[in-house]
Amino acid sequence: MIKILVIVSFAVLLFIPTFTFADKVVRDRNGTLVETWHDNNGRTDVRDKNGTLKETRTYRNGTVDVRDKSGSLIGTERRTGH
């Protein structure tokens, strides 16, 4: 019984980073890749289907600063739900 518990615990520890740091992928109705989102320490990089940076989102105190690829502020959003 302890051996099974150790194996399950080890498997869970291996898969936590996979789910926590996984990229978010946006696809259209036909399954074609549209963009990817990658989270890194409160910052999210949004890239197009070719991997080119589209925008950067930075989370602070319940708001999200959205900046274009050159770093210019596009807008600020309120973060809700999470």
C-alpha positions in Angstrom: 0.0 0.0 0.0 2.8 2.4 0.8 4.5 1.6 -2.4 1.4 2.6 -4.4 1.1 5.8 -2.4 4.7 6.7 -3.1 4.3 6.0 -6.9 1.1 8.1 -7.1 2.7 10.9 -5.1 5.7 10.9 -7.4 3.5 10.9 -10.5 1.5 13.9 -9.2 4.7 15.8 -8.5 5.9 15.1 -12.0 2.7 16.4 -13.7 2.2 19.6 -11.6 4.7 21.6 -13.6 3.2 20.3 -16.9 -0.2 21.8 -16.0 1.1 24.9 -14.2 3.5 26.2 -16.8 1.8 24.8 -20.0 1.2 27.1 -22.9 -2.4 28.0 -23.7 -3.1 27.4 -27.3 -5.9 29.1 -29.3 -7.2 27.4 -32.4 -9.9 28.3 -34.8 -13.0 26.2 -35.6 -10.9 24.0 -38.1 -8.2 23.3 -35.5 -5.7 25.7 -37.1 -3.3 27.4 -34.6 -4.2 31.0 -34.1 -2.0 32.1 -31.2 -0.2 30.8 -28.1 -0.1 32.2 -24.6 2.8 31.5 -22.3 2.7 32.5 -18.6 5.9 33.5 -16.7 5.8 35.1 -13.2 2.8 37.3 -13.7 3.6 38.1 -17.3 1.9 36.5 -20.3 3.4 36.6 -23.8 0.9 36.3 -26.6 2.4 35.1 -29.9 0.8 34.5 -33.3 0.9 31.2 -35.2 4.4 31.9 -36.5 5.8 32.6 -33.0 6.0 36.4 -33.4 5.2 38.4 -30.3 1.8 40.1 -30.6 1.4 41.5 -27.1 2.5 41.2 -23.5 0.1 41.1 -20.5 1.4 42.0 -17.0 -0.8 41.2 -13.9 -0.7 43.6 -11.0 -3.1 44.1 -8.1 -6.2 42.9 -10.0 -5.4 44.7 -13.2 -3.8 43.6 -16.5 -1.6 46.0 -18.4 -1.7 45.1 -22.1 1.3 46.2 -24.2 2.0 45.7 -27.9 5.2 44.1 -29.2 7.1 47.3 -29.0 6.1 47.9 -25.3 3.6 50.6 -25.8 0.6 50.5 -23.5 -2.5 49.3 -25.4 -4.9 49.4 -22.4 -5.6 48.2 -18.9 -8.1 45.5 -18.0 -9.6 44.5 -14.7 -8.9 40.9 -13.9 -12.0 39.1 -12.7 -12.8 35.5 -11.7 -9.4 34.1 -10.9 
